[in-house]
């Protein structure tokens, strides 16, 4: 069981780096875009939860940046406290300044506060892993994560990044987006997965149909062969931000029929409970707004956009 856990965690990190395409897709003609800043942030994004230290060569490989550029950026980030240099190993680890930024972000999220209890209750009821995720460029990042009492094969925690194209969480998130934003993301996915686009496109189409018909989608070993799961879209109460929730487990632990008949409907209810919880939270000073209508049945998936590819 421990070997499965290590394999899943390590493979997740490696595939997330490849899928995320850190140096791809940077605006070429945007005069307001600061390339040096983007490269510095790409350095920080090269680090993944549970991996520890990285050297300049490893960072250069992950970001696609020249090693001399990486060396200058890691030196600057170290001076600013965003990286710590471990002289003994000649490698870097994330510094306290990054933690301060991350904590400030997640501690102020209404959706995270509202999701903790419903996700934890579901994780224990299903003996599964559950999570809330938001977009991180072309991946999803876990904003909250819970595990059932006997789940030992999945070690994804807050900060874990997973592919948008091949996970139930990522596909549910895509489905929740307005057409223009969804099509832009799908076009980026097509470029990154060009060698496997036919397979990825088929999976997206199937998941969007499931989300239209049932409000959730199912994946079975499509990202990692060891894992399966369900995903449901989630928007905040004023409709300005999109998220997704999932429930996942090793494929030897659950049948596909149960995912569809039991886990999916339960996760739809959890998403509904989270929206209700956000609406019920005390106001932070903004004017109250009506809750957004759940995007489950009847939402129009972008089949035309994918069919043109």
Secondary structure, DSSP 8 states (H G I E B T S, - for coil): -HHHHHHHHHHHHHHHHHHH-TTTT--SS-TT--HHHHHHHHHHHT--TT---B-HHHHHHHH---HHHHHHHHHHHHHTTSEEEETTTTEEEE-HHHHHHHHHHHHT-HHHHHHHHHHHHHHHHHTSEEEEEEEETTEEEEEEEEE-TT--S----TT-EEESSSSHHHHHHHHHS-HHHHHHHHHHHHHHTGGGHHHHHHHHHHHHHHHHHHS-EEEESSSSTTEEEEEEEEE-TTSS-EEEEEEEEEGGG--HHHIIIIIHHHHHHHHHHHHHHHHHS---SS----------TT----HHHHHT-
